[in-house]
């Protein structure tokens, strides 16, 4: 008589149920909200570098202007061609709108994590001069979140963006 090989029905049900429990428990780590916030933080970090490179390429100051007030929830990269500060007459290189499309429900806001952030809170801009040098002497922190899940993008005094899990 031949001996049966393979899994019995009971063993198969047991394996599938254990996998199902693991998927349910681990599903929070792979939620689409977390992925969206992480992706938005990476895009903002890349846009800080893009603003610096655009300033070098165009040989004019280029900045990022944040508008998280009254549900506006966007930022835009602008070239300061008239060199009188970022204003509505300057051309927009790129505009990222949160709360729409792929980034629905993401809320952005400027954070005051340090005393230096509090001192610069009046300015909702990050500006690089024509040489690509960051124009603020303080760091800036932007929080991107959905519900209780947040990522912080810190732009340091050298103008480099770093993604963090907590306020620096």
N, C-alpha and C positions, 0 to 999 in steps of 0.2 A: 504494500500500500504506500502511495506517495504522501509525503507530508505537505500540507498546504503552506505556502509562503505568502508574505505580504501582510497588509493590515486588515484586521477585522473591522466590521462596521462600528463596533463600540470604540475601538482605538481611533478610528478616523473621526468619529464625532467628538471624542475627547480632545484631539489635536486641533480641530477646527474651533471648538469652543474656547480653548486656551488662546489661540491666535485672535479670536474675536475680542476677548477680554483685554489682551495686550493692545489691540488697535484702539479700543475705547479709551483706555487709560493714557495712551501715548498720543491720542488725536489732538489734544490741546497744544502740543508742541509744534504741530504741523498745520495749525489753523490758518486759513487764508488771511485773517486779520493781521496776524503776526508777520506773515510773509509780506503783506502790503506795507506795513509800517517799516519793516527792515528795508524793503525795496525803495520806499520813498526817502529814507535816511541816506541810502547809498546814492540816490540820484542827487539829493541836495549836496552831499559831500563832493560828488563829481562836478556839480555846477559851480561850486566855489572854485575849484581848479580851473574850470572852463572860463570863469570870469577873469581870473588872473591871466590866462593865456590870451583871451580876447583883448585885454588891455595891452599886452605886449604886441599882438598882431596888428591892432588898429592904431597903436601909438596915441591913445586917448584914455582917460580914466574910464573904467568900467566897474559897475557895481551891481549888487543884488539888493533890491528893495523888497522888504517883506510887508505884507498887509494881511494881518490876521484879525483885524477888527470887524465887528458887526457882521460876522459870517462871510467876509470876503475870502479869507483863507487861501491866499496865493502868494507867490513871490515871482519876481521877474528880473531877468538880467538885462541891464540897460547900458548903453554906451553914452558917456557924457561928452558928446561931440562939441558942444559949445563951452565946455569946461566951467560951468557955473553951478555945479552940483546936480544931482539927479532930479529931474523934473519931468513933467508930462510931455514936454517937447522933444525929449531924447528918444532915439529909436530903441525899441524893445528887441533884444536878440532872441530871448526865449521867455516863455511864461509857463509856469507850472501851477495848475489849479488843483487844490485839494478839495475833497468833498464832491467830486464828479468822476464819472467813468471808473477806471481802475482804482482810483484812490478815494472812492466814496467812503464817507465816515471818518476819514483821517482828519484830525484836528491839529493845527500847528499853532504854536505860540512862542514868543520870545520869553526866555526864562532868565531870572536874576539869581544865578547860582552863587555868585561871588560878589564882593563889594565892588569890584571893577565892572561887573555886569550891571549892577544897580546904577553906577555912575554913567554908564553909556545907554541906559534904558530909553532915553529920549530919542535916540537915533535908531530907526528900524532899517538901517542900511549897512552894507558891507561894501567898501569901495577900495579898489586897487588903482594906483596911479598908472601913468603911461609906461612906467618901468616894471609894473607888476608888483609893486610894494603895497602892502596892506596899510591903509591910512588911519586906522584906529590904534591907539596904544593899549587897548583893553581887549579881552576876549569877548566873544558873543556866543550865546547858547540858544539853540532852537530846539524845542521839544515837539516831536511828532508822536501822536498817540491815537489809539482807538480803545475806548473804555479804559481799563486799568493797565493796558500794555503800552509802554512808551519806549522811545529811543531818543537820545539826546545827541544832537550834532553840535559839537563845540568847535568854533573857529578861534584858534589861539592867536597870540600877538604877532605871530609870523604869517598869519593868513592861511594856515593849514587846517583843514577840517578833519575832525576825528569823531567817529561814532562811538557813543558810550551807552551803557545801560542805566546809568544814574547821573544825576547832576554833578558835574566835576567840581 
